[in-house]
Amino acid sequence: MSTSIYRIGDVRERPLSGRPDDPPIVTALRYGVTAPSAHNTQPWRIELISDTQARVFVDPGRTLPHVDPPGRQLLIGHGTLIEMTSIAATGLGFRPEIDMLPDGEIAPTDIGTMPTATIRLTADPDITADPLFSRILHRRSSRLAHLGPPLTPEQRADIEQHARIPGVDVGWIPRDILPDVLRIAADAMAVEAEDRDLYDETRLWFRFSDREIAESGDGLHMDTAGLSGPALLLGRMFTRNGNWHKAYNRNPYLSGFRQAVGTTTDLLTVSMASNTMSDWIIAGRGYVRADLAADALGLRVHPISQALQEFPQMDKLRTELEQLTGTAAPAKMQMLVRVGRTSPPGLSPRRDLREIIDRG
Ligand SMILES: Cc1cc2nc3c(=O)[nH]c(=O)nc-3n(C[C@H](O)[C@H](O)[C@H](O)COP(=O)(O)O)c2cc1C
């Protein structure tokens, strides 16, 4: 069994590896590209316009067409990148200005050629650093079991207050329906894992060795999978590319998932009153603020997105969840997120900014 080079406490945690003479937009983006994205695809490409301006595009090679057919989670990921870059800019003494979808909504044929955002920074000696800046390099998702008591009302209120930016409706699943929602979330994961095409998409983004992790700088890997104890040992022994769809690989994962989800006491929701592309980006901005605020409280987030997804195999469970939570179109729950204390999770990798930037 190999020891992962991405273990917690590793001094290489989220390295920024910048140079002192980097332009301000590059320094801000170094923080930005540590943003969370579905399957850790990091689905962005960045074009530098000047030392203080950049445009962000979808990288068409980094989409999830089976599990995310509308590209909703893809653009939530762009929201997380944009927000983290903006927060970093304030910490570096710059005022960020963001134009979301500056050329309008992106048609499927224009993915990769139409920008999701323009980011402009202006030096401002009076700017106050966003307090979430200090959490950027620490935050990470944890799929592990929750330990300890439920969140206090003050902790919930603190997370809500940081995440509630205009348009974003932040809430918590009420405790009386929590068991039903958790059951739907676990069943939804089984639907995804038992469908060959859907689960194959996870295989494509799964990195099976430290070498693959280091070479790709993206994707998911065993130490971040959320298994612990015997299930993690089994997973490490049996998870090989060729074994992916075998029951002896999938079942320990699903039972580990059910166990971890079963420990949840606090489920955060991020919803929007409508469901447009700009709503998706804004939801991502709110979500990552919740993530950073949770980190500041010593808590970790774990999105459990399957039951929100739009592929037809999920219609039944998605409708059940919407009815239970009273969500009716055009409103849409964009993120459903476990929040709690966990043991230290594994660190997920990031690509070097140089691979992501086009110098225009
Ligand atoms: C839109 C979106 C959806 C996500 N959905 C899931 C999910 O369903 N299950 C999960 O374990 N993680 C989910 N994640 C978390 C990502 O997998 C995670 O952010 C990524 O692997 C990077 O790891 P990190 O957050 O620890 O940096 C989601 C993240 C985003 C932004």
The ligand as a Tripos MOL2 file, in Angstrom:
@<TRIPOS>MOLECULE
LIG
   31    33     1     0     0
SMALL
NO_CHARGES

@<TRIPOS>ATOM
      1 C1        -20.7130   22.1600   -7.5490 C.3       1 LIG1
      2 C2        -19.9900   21.1770   -6.6750 C.ar      1 LIG1
      3 C3        -20.5490   19.9230   -6.4490 C.ar      1 LIG1
      4 C4        -19.9020   19.0050   -5.6340 C.ar      1 LIG1
      5 N1        -20.4970   17.7900   -5.4010 N.ar      1 LIG1
      6 C5        -19.8830   16.8920   -4.5970 C.ar      1 LIG1
      7 C6        -20.5070   15.6520   -4.2920 C.ar      1 LIG1
      8 O1        -21.6160   15.3550   -4.7230 O.2       1 LIG1
      9 N2        -19.8470   14.7820   -3.4900 N.ar      1 LIG1
     10 C7        -18.6270   15.0710   -2.9750 C.ar      1 LIG1
     11 O2        -18.0620   14.2420   -2.2590 O.2       1 LIG1
     12 N3        -18.0160   16.2420   -3.2220 N.ar      1 LIG1
     13 C8        -18.6290   17.1660   -4.0110 C.ar      1 LIG1
     14 N4        -18.0310   18.3750   -4.2560 N.ar      1 LIG1
     15 C9        -16.7340   18.6620   -3.6310 C.3       1 LIG1
     16 C10       -15.6100   18.4900   -4.6370 C.3       1 LIG1
     17 O3        -15.4600   17.1400   -5.0000 O.3       1 LIG1
     18 C11       -14.3390   19.0540   -4.0310 C.3       1 LIG1
     19 O4        -14.5040   20.4240   -3.8520 O.3       1 LIG1
     20 C12       -13.1280   18.8060   -4.9070 C.3       1 LIG1
     21 O5        -12.8500   17.4310   -4.9860 O.3       1 LIG1
     22 C13       -11.9000   19.5240   -4.3970 C.3       1 LIG1
     23 O6        -11.6020   19.1380   -3.0810 O.3       1 LIG1
     24 P1        -11.5270   20.2040   -1.8960 P.3       1 LIG1
     25 O7        -12.8750   20.8400   -1.7710 O.co2     1 LIG1
     26 O8        -11.1460   19.4240   -0.6850 O.co2     1 LIG1
     27 O9        -10.5090   21.2360   -2.2690 O.co2     1 LIG1
     28 C14       -18.6640   19.3280   -5.0460 C.ar      1 LIG1
     29 C15       -18.1100   20.6000   -5.2600 C.ar      1 LIG1
     30 C16       -18.7640   21.5230   -6.0520 C.ar      1 LIG1
     31 C17       -18.1720   22.8910   -6.2510 C.3       1 LIG1
@<TRIPOS>BOND
     1     1     2 1
     2     2     3 ar
     3     2    30 ar
     4     3     4 ar
     5     4     5 ar
     6     4    28 ar
     7     5     6 ar
     8     6     7 ar
     9     6    13 1
    10     7     8 2
    11     7     9 ar
    12     9    10 ar
    13    10    11 2
    14    10    12 ar
    15    12    13 ar
    16    13    14 ar
    17    14    15 1
    18    14    28 ar
    19    15    16 1
    20    16    17 1
    21    16    18 1
    22    18    19 1
    23    18    20 1
    24    20    21 1
    25    20    22 1
    26    22    23 1
    27    23    24 1
    28    24    25 2
    29    24    26 1
    30    24    27 1
    31    28    29 ar
    32    29    30 ar
    33    30    31 1
@<TRIPOS>SUBSTRUCTURE
     1 LIG1         1 GROUP 0 **** ****
